Amino acid sequence: MESSKRNIYSFKFKDPDPRSLRDLISQMLPVYRINFGKNYGNLLSILNQRVDHTALVTLAQFYDLPLRSFTFQDFQLAPTLEEFERLVRIPMKNKPLFEGINEFLPLEIIASTLHMDEKEVEANLETKGNTKGFYLSFLLERAHTLLKAESWDACYSAIALAIYGIVLFPNMDGFIDMAAICIFLTGNPITTLLADVYYYISHRYTKKKGMIACCTPLLYQWFLEYLPKTGVWVEQTDVSWP
């Protein structure tokens, strides 16, 4: 019997540049990074995760569209809500789901969550493409100012929203769009993170190419959990992912 050959698809994973965010976090003492985690889970670990994109491109080749899983010769892998919840460390219980973008979201809701004045929100909400949002530069500048003033709740919220827009839900480079803002306001990113993985990979798989714009650090963390930590697999450093 002839062995079947697997088609190789031209996938790319969106690769946002988080260096400015990492530089900002590095200025915080460990105690404040710990306190950030009490409110926003494992976002800093996800931000600092170095991703081998070749590994994810290789993983995506094994996606099984009908089964919605990654199917290998002897086993299947499929990320779940429970796994993502554990990795992100933000509990889903009793939190609303993201039900869509609200471009007419009252300014007072955004202002209250970000510890901002409504006039400041209105002055800095910009339009890019078809949506409103904040430029990353604005949130970083605000977070720097708040960090120096030790206004921690406001500083944490600015950093967290920046991570949501640049790392968790990357859409436009350097811009936190209204989708990311609305998800941030729910306090429950887990369901949308998992939906993004399945949506983008399924969609690009049908096209046999294209950009997969999900949260790559989280998907990479999930994948690494299933790989051996010792033995021949780890020792063979000269073997490529494919």
GIRAJO-V688618 format. One record per backbone hydrogen bond with DSSP energy under -1.0 kcal/mol. NH is the residue of the N-H (numbers start at 1). CO is the residue of the C=O. E is the energy in kcal/mol with one decimal. If there is no record, write none. Layout:
nh = [NH:NH]
co = [CO:CO]
e = [E:E]
//
This chain:
nh = [10:11:12:14:22:23:24:25:26:27:28:32:33:34:35:36:37:38:40:41:42:43:46:47:48:53:56:57:58:59:60:62:63:64:68:69:70:71:72:77:84:85:86:87:88:89:95:105:109:110:111:112:113:114:116:121:122:123:124:125:126:128:131:133:134:136:139:140:141:142:143:144:145:146:147:148:149:151:152:155:156:157:158:159:160:161:162:163:164:165:166:167:168:169:175:176:178:181:182:183:184:185:186:187:193:194:195:196:197:198:199:200:201:202:203:204:205:206:207:208:209:210:212:216:219:220:221:222:223:224:225:226:227:235:236:237:239]
co = [208:9:210:212:18:19:20:21:22:24:25:29:29:30:31:32:33:34:36:37:88:40:42:43:44:51:52:53:54:55:56:59:60:69:64:64:77:62:75:70:80:81:82:83:84:85:92:102:106:106:107:108:109:110:111:117:118:119:120:121:133:131:128:126:176:174:135:136:137:138:139:140:141:142:143:144:145:146:150:151:152:153:154:155:156:157:158:159:160:161:162:163:163:164:172:134:132:177:178:179:180:181:182:183:189:190:191:192:193:194:195:196:197:198:199:200:201:202:203:204:204:10:12:214:215:216:217:218:219:220:221:223:224:231:232:235:236]
e = [-1.5:-1.5:-2.1:-2.2:-2.6:-2.7:-1.7:-2.4:-2.1:-1.4:-2.1:-1.1:-1.7:-2.4:-1.9:-2.1:-1.8:-1.2:-2.5:-1.4:-3.5:-1.2:-2.0:-2.6:-2.1:-1.0:-1.2:-2.5:-2.2:-2.5:-2.6:-1.8:-1.6:-3.8:-1.6:-1.2:-3.6:-2.5:-3.0:-2.5:-2.2:-2.8:-2.0:-2.2:-2.7:-2.2:-1.9:-1.4:-1.1:-1.2:-3.0:-2.3:-2.0:-2.2:-2.9:-2.1:-2.7:-2.2:-1.3:-1.3:-3.0:-2.8:-1.7:-1.9:-1.9:-2.3:-1.5:-2.7:-2.3:-2.5:-2.6:-2.5:-2.0:-2.4:-2.5:-2.1:-1.7:-2.5:-1.3:-2.2:-3.3:-1.9:-1.9:-2.2:-3.0:-2.3:-1.8:-2.2:-2.5:-2.3:-2.3:-2.2:-2.3:-2.7:-1.8:-3.4:-1.2:-1.9:-2.7:-2.3:-2.5:-2.0:-1.1:-1.0:-2.5:-2.3:-2.4:-2.5:-1.6:-1.9:-3.0:-2.7:-2.0:-2.1:-2.9:-2.6:-2.1:-1.8:-1.1:-1.3:-1.3:-2.0:-3.4:-1.4:-2.1:-2.6:-2.3:-2.4:-2.3:-2.6:-1.3:-1.5:-1.5:-2.0:-2.0:-2.1:-1.2]
//
